[in-house]
Amino acid sequence: MASLGRLARGGPLERLLGQRNNALRLTAIPRDHVEGDRRLGEAFLTGTLVHGAERLDLHDLDFSNFPPKSPAARHLHSFAWLRDLAAATGREQGSPLGEAIAGRWLVVHGAKPDEAWAPELWGERLLFWTAYAPYILSTRETAYRSALLNTMARGARSLAKNADKARPGLDRITAWAGLVVTSLCLEGMPRVARAESGLMRALAQGQFDDGGLMSRSPSEQLLLVDRLGLVRAAYFAAKQTLPNALEDAASAALAALHGVTMGDGALASWQGGNAGSAPRIAAITEGCGLRARPLRQARGWGYQRLSALGTVVSFDAAPPPLATMIETGCASTLAIELSDGSQRLVVSCGGPGRAKASLPNELVEGLRSSAAHSTLILDDMNSTAIQPDGPLGKGVNDVILDRSEDQDASMVSASHDGYARRTGFVHERALTLGNDGKELAGEDRLTPKGRRKGKAGLPFALRFHLAPGVEPTPTADGMGAILRSDTAPPWNFRCRGARLRIEQSLHVSARGEPLQTQQLVVTGETQRDGADVSWTFRRSS
């Protein structure tokens, strides 16, 4: 990495200085309480940026060779890797490297706005430049320090004009969050009130009242909690009062995130995301400075959580997100995930999340389908259509939900109209989890919508994708299977009203790599008055 230490001097850097009388300084440095990934930081020290399944060679780094198009390149431009660098080394060893890379970024992208000036990238960059200022501003070299601080100010002014041009949801929230933090920490910035107003507006436009993002993506929800944690840290560093509304939004975001966390501490794989890294998730939730109980009954966010004595069920009981909120929404309505302690049993196939480059496009599109989720599929159709150009089309408009609890069990039922227009049937799924956590009982019904009968002879399939490491053994009567794994007691699956077969499946790992696994498939055909299939997962001890 010696070449990274030879920061370009003069020329382009001098043009970044702006007016000489425009001296700037940081008045506060937020403390990031989230522990980075030491393994990633050590790889970075040796010249390799690892992001998901991608790796970038940083030797002789030239930012003009890394436009922010791939997920790994965007991560490089965001400077979020500073957190991992700080986990691997102290300021004395890490700052020369951080300053060298920041200097090279300034040479290529600091002089004039370009694609690296996207509002969401500037927002994230400013969050990490302020929190890790000791790793990029420890040098006494005046030209470099002035160039970086002036560029921070120019980036903040760009956000003041362009933050609302970012996609609504996480990107727009990130853009305004960066402006809030810079307004708090960089001398000479406008008062923070306008940035606060923009951030609260972005949250109102992108976050449900229950705290979940309107993208309905758990992997994005994790980033939301992280962003708001950094904003809170900036208020404390600047000795400013955190607005109550912002504190409430951050707490609600954490509760929604906990609501889709499974027994192993990682996330349910909804809306094209994967489970992620349990240690990283724990670092963010423990380091964000907030505390919240898991959101069990979410209306807008839409994920119902059932839990009892180590058994956790996540149930997607809402329509898919709008295309304006996420480009690659999934047709996953009424799908479930199930875990027993640290062992996942039933999963969705998942996806690469925001790191789409790690998987082929055709596979990513297939992972969005209803068949890639543990739910009922009618006539080999998606409950919500997936259009050839990417966004979701017609399908689920309404989900009717009912939930109750008693001393014996938690019960939730939901129905959707995604198949009604095409087949005449409404799909209803009812779940009951006993309070001892030993049995999850389910029933899937197809019932005619209105007074007219539905179509007879339509094939349907209930798919239960099994987590990697779960081995199914079919029973002799073809109506059940024994599910064995290394870290949980065996579970018995039984169904009634259809036949069971076992097929191959796949599950996307936390690194964005597809892993071979298997699935339980319960099949049958509709009558004119519909179909009714009941099933149970029961722990053997």
N, C-alpha and C positions, 0 to 999 in steps of 0.2 A: 504493500500500500504506500510505498515511499512516494510514488508519483502523485498521489492524492495530496501529499503535503506541500507540493510546489504550487501554491496558489498563484494564479495569473495576476500580475501587477500592472498598474497603469492602464492606459487605453480605455477599454470599456468600463472598467471600474471607476475611473475618474469621471466619466460622464454620468455616473449614478449619484454623484455627490450632491447635485442640485446647488442651491444657493448656499454660500459659505456661512451666512448668518443664520441658517436654519438648523442650528444645533438641536439634536434630539437626545433623549435618554429615557431609559426605562425607570419608572418610579416605583414599580412593584414587580416582583417575580412570583407568580403563583406556584404553589407547591403541589406537584402531581403525586397523590398518594397511591396511585395505581402502580404496582410492581410490573415492570416489563419482563419480557421473556429472555432470560440470560442466554439460553442456547442460541436464539436468533441474534442477540447482540454479539456473541463471540464469533458467529459466522460473519457478521458485518465487519468486525475488526480484521478478519482475514481477507476481506475484499469481496464477500458474497452477500447479496441481499436475498433472503428467502422469504417468499410471500405465498402462502398456500402451497401449491404444487410447482410454482415458478421460482426460478433462480436467476438473478442478474449478476454478471461479473462486473465489479466496480473498478477494476484496475484500469488506469489511464482513463478515468471517467470523463466523458464529454456529454453534457446534457442534450446536445443537439442530436445525439444518437438514440436518445430515450424519450421521444415525445410521450406525453401522458395519455396513452391509448390503452395499453394493457393494464390489468389490475396491479401487477408488480411495478410497472413504471409510474402509475398514479401514486402508489404507496411511496415510491422514492421521492416524487415531487411534493408529497404532503408533509414530509419530514416527521411523520408519526414514528418512524424507526428510531428517532432519538430516545424514545422511552426504552427500547430494547438495548440500545447502546449504553444508556445510563445504568441498566441492570447488570451489564457485563463489566463495566469499568468506571472508575471515578473521573472527575472533571479533568484532572491533570493529564491523564492519558487520552481521554475521549475528546477533549475540546479541540486539539489540533486536527483531528479527523473531521469532527463536525464542522469546524470553520472552513476546512479545505473544500468540503462538499457544498456548503452554503455559498462559498465564494465562487465556485464553478457554476452553481445555479444562477448567481447574480450576473456573471459574465454572459450567459446565454439568454436568460429570461428577464433580467432585472431592468434593462434599458427601456423596453416598450412592451405594452400589453400584447399577449399572444395566447395560445391555447392553455398554457400553464397558469393563466390568470382567470380561469373559470371560477365563479364565485365560491362554489363549494370547496375547490382546492385552496383558494386563498383563505377561506375560513378555517379549514383544518390546519393549514400551514401556520397561521398566526396563533392558533391555540397551542401548537407545539413549540413554535419559536419563542413565545413568551415563557411557557413553563420550563423550557430547557435552555433558556438564555445563557447560563454558564457554559454550555457546551458549544455555543456558536458565537459568543461575545466575550471571551476571556482574553483575547489577544489585545495588545496595546497598539496594534497597527491602526492608525487613525483613519486611513483611507478605507480600509475594509469595514471598520465599525460604522463610519458615517454612511457608507454605501448601504449596509444592511439596514440600519435604522431608518434611513430615508426611504428605502424600498418598502419597509414595513408600513411606514406612513402612507406611501402611495398605494399600497395594497389595501389599506383600510379605507382610504378615500374612494378607491374603486368599488369596494364593497358597499359603501354608503350609497352609491349610484346603482349598483348592479345586483345586490343580494337577492332582490325579488325576481330576478331573471332565472335563478336556479330552480330546478324542478321542485314543486311543492313536496313537503315532507322532510326527510332527513337532510337532503342537500341544502334546502333553503334554511333550515334551522341551523345547520353547520355554518353557513355563510354569515348569518346574523350573529351567531355565537362568537365567531372570530372577531367581528367588529366590536361587540360588547367588551371582550377581553382586552382588545387593543385600546379602546377608549378608557378603560380602567388603568391600564399599565404603562402606556406610552405618553410621555409628556407632549403637550401641544395638540393632542387630539380633541375633537369636539366633545362636548359633554355627553355623558353616557346615556342620557334620557332618550335620545332619538334611537340609539342602538337597542336599548331595552324595549322600546315600543315595537321595533321591527322584529325582535326575537319573539316577543309575546304574540305578535300577529302571525308569525310563521308557525309557532306552536299551535295556535288556534286553528290554522288552516291545515295542519298536518297531523294532529294528534286528537284522538277521540277523548271525550270527557273522562273515560275510565283510565286514561294514561297510555293506551296503546297507539302506535303509529297507524295511520290510515293505509299504509302499505301492507299492514298485517304481517310483516316480516320479522320474526324473532331475531335474526342476525342483524337487521337494521336497528331493532329495538335496543340491542346491546350497545351499539354505537351511540344511540341517542342518550342512554344513561351515561356513557363515557363523556360525551360532549358536555352535558349539563353538569357533570361532576367537575370538569375543568373550568366551566364558567363560575361555579360556586367557589372554587379555589381562588379565582381571580378577585372576586368580591372580598374574600377574607384577607388576601394579600394586600389589597388596596385600602383595607379598613373602611369599606363601604357597606351599607346595609343591603342585604339581599332582599329583593322584593318578595313579598309573601306569595304572590301569584306564581313566580318562577320557582320558588321552593316547593309549592304544591304540585306544579307540573312535573318537577323532577322526581318527587316522591311517588306520584302516580305512575310515572314511567318505570320506576324500579319495581313497583308492585306488579305491573303488567308483565315485566320481564320474568320475575319469579314465577308468575302463573304458567309460563311455558317452559320452565326448567324441570327436567326429568330427574329420576332418582340418582343418576350418576353425576349430577351437577352440570350437565351440558343441556343443550336446548333441544326441543322438539323440532323436527325438520320440516317446518311449514314454509310455504311460498318460495320454493326453490332454494332454500337455505339448507345447511347441514347442521349437525349437532355442535360443531365448534369445539374448542379446547376448554375442557372443564377448569383447568388451572387459570386460564386467561379470564374466563367468565367470573370465577371466584375473585380474581384480582380486581376486576372492575367493580363488581357489586360490593366488595368489602372496602375498596379504596375510594369509592365515589363520595363518601361522607354521609350517605343516606341510609335509612333503615325502613323497611316496609315488609308487610306480610304478603304472601303470594295472593294475587287476584284470582279468586276462585270462579266467580260468575261475572264474565265480561260480556257486555252487550255489543258495544261498538268494536272493540278489539276482537271479540267473537270466540275466544278460546275458553271453553269450560274446563275446569280442573277438578278432578275427583281424586282424593287421596285418602289412604287409610293404612296405618302401620307399615309404611315402606312401599306400598303399592301406589303408583301414580298413573292416572289416565289423563291424557290431553285430547280434547274433543273439539274439532273445528265446526262450530255451530253458527256460522255467519256466511253471507255471500262473499264471493271473491272480491279482492280490492279493485278499485277503479283503475283504469289504464293510466290515468294521470298521476297516480301515486306509485305505481311500479310497472315497469315495462313487461315483465315476464311473470304475471300472476298465474296461479295454478287453480285447476278445477278440482279442489280438494274438499268440497263441502260435505260434512258429516263423516269425515275420516277420523280415525283414532290413532293414538300411540299409547303404548302400555309398557311400564317398566316395573320390575320387582327389585327394590334396593338399587344397587349399582348395575344390575343386569337389565338391559333393554330386551324386550320380548317382541312386541309388535311396533313397527316403524312405518314411516313413509320412505320412499326411495330417496328423497332429498334432492339436493342439487348443489351447484357451486356457489350460490349466493351472489355476491358482487364480484366474485372472481371467475367470471364466465369463461375466460380464456383457457381454463384448465381442462375443459371437456369439449368434445366435438359438438357443433351446433345442433346436429340432428338428435343427439342424445339429450342435450339440454331441453329441447322442445318436447321430447318424449317424457321427460321427467315432470313436465307440467301437467300431464294428462291425469284424468281420474284414475286410470288403471295403475298409475304409479303411487297411489295412495291406498290406505287400508279402509276402503269404503265399498259401497255397492255400485256396480257399473251395469247399466241397462242397455241392451242391444249394441254393445261395444261402442257406446257413445260417451263423450265427455258430458258431465252434468252442466258445464258451461263451455260453450264452443271456444276453441283456440284457433284464431284466424291465421292464415298462412303468413301474414306479414308481422305476426308477433302478438298483438294485444288480444285480450279476451273479447269474445263476442256475446251473443245472446245465450241465456241459460238461467241460472239461479237469480231470481229477483228478490224473493221473500224467503226468509227462514223463520218459522214459528217455533218458539222455544218455551219449554216448561221445566222447572227444576224444583225439587223438594228434598228435604232431609228428615230423617226420623232417627230413632235410637238404634235401628238395625242397619240402615243403609243410606247411601246418597243416590238419588235417582234424577236423571235428566233425559228428556226426550226432545227431539227436534225434527222438523220436516222441511223439505225444500221442493220448489216447483220447477227445478231445472229440466226435468224430463216431460213435464206436463204438456207443453205445446206440441211436442213431437210424438209422444206415445199415449198421452191421456192419463199417465200415472204420476202420483206424488210419492216421493220416497220419504219414509219416516224411520228414524233409528231411535231406539230407547235403550238406555244403559242403566244398570244398577250395580253399584260397587258396595259389597258388604263392609260393615265397619271393622271387621277383622282383617280386611285386605286380602282374603283368600279367594274370593270369587268375583269375577266380572261377568255379569249376565247381560246379553244383548238380544235385541229383536229388530230385524229389518223387515219393513212392510212396504209393499207397493199397493197403493189404493187408488181407485179411479178418482179423477178430479171432477167434482160436480156430479150431475145425475147420469152422465153418459158412461158407458163401460169403456175400459181400455182395450188395447190390442192384445189378443191372445197369441201365444206361441213365441213371444219375444224372449230371447235368451238373456239371462242375467248372471252376474258373478259377484260374489262377495270375496274381496281379496284382503288377506291379512299378511302383509310383508313381514318377514321375520328378520330380526337383527342378525348381523354377522355373529357366528358362534352359537346360534340356536339351531339345534338339529331336531327335525321332526321325524317321528316314527309313526306311520299310519296304523290305526287299529284294524283288526280283522274284518269288522263290519263295514268299513269304509265311511264311517260317520264321525271319526275322531282321529286325534293324533296326540302323542306324548311329546312334549317339547323339553329337550334337555339342553343345559348350558353349564359352563364351568363355575359360575358364581351365584347361582340361584337354585333352589329346589326345582324338580321337574314340575311342569304345568301340564294339565290335561285339557285338551280342546275337544268339545263335542258340538255337533250341529244337528238340527232337526228340520225337516222340510225340504232338504236338498242333498246333493251328494258332494263329497269332499275329494279333491285331488291335490297333489303337491307338485308345484312347478318351480322352475328356476326364477330367480329375481336378482336385483342388485341394490346396493345401498351406498350412497356417496359418503365417504369418510370426512373427518374434520379437515383433512388436507385437500379436499376436493377430488379425491380419487375414487373411482367405482370399485366396490368390493362385491364379489359373488356371494349370493345368499339364496334363500328359498322362500316360498310363499305358500300359504294355505289358500286354496281357491274352492269356494262353495258355489256350485252351479245349479241352475234350474231354468224353468220357463214360466212365463206368466200365463195365468188364466184371464178371462175377461174381467173378473172381479179382482185381479191382482195376484199377489204372492205374499207369503209370510214365512220367514225363516228365523228360527231362534238358535242361539249359540251361547256357549259359556267357555270361559277360561278359568280353570280352577287349580290353585296351587295344591300340590300333593301333601304338604306338611305345614 
